[in-house]
């Protein structure tokens, strides 16, 4: 574990869908709720709530919640280019970059989370926890947009599932 990269990680997945569909999966609140979040709220700099059926824009902040968790993640969308890149703060001061590219009949989703603190709690909860979480949610993105099956555990009484 001496040479393990604690401050960043990258996940990639190929999704058989066009790039605009996958971009919208990240950029439209109602779409990100289809595969990732229980509830997504976005606000402009003037605290005006953005519409859930329209793409978000910068600068804006978010409040996100998931099935099976009582906490709300608050952060900021720092970059959204309208076609293939989104960047946002996550898990405190971490930064998540989502880059999309086309290859054959697939959209390649490349997600990098960086600026992860290296204290023991952050190593466990952010580096290892987010790595595991993003792995599941990217597979769920693929499942939802290729076949329509949402793999998330939405039964609030079932705790500690790998799909929560």
Secondary structure, DSSP 8 states (H G I E B T S, - for coil): -TT---SEEEEEEEESS-HHHHHHHHHBHHHHHHHT-SEEEEEETTS-B--TTSB--SSEEEEEE-TT----EEEEEEEE-SSSEEEEEETTTEEEEEEEEEETTEEEEEEEEE----SHHHIIIIIIHHHHHHHHHHHHHHHHHHH--------TT--S-TT-
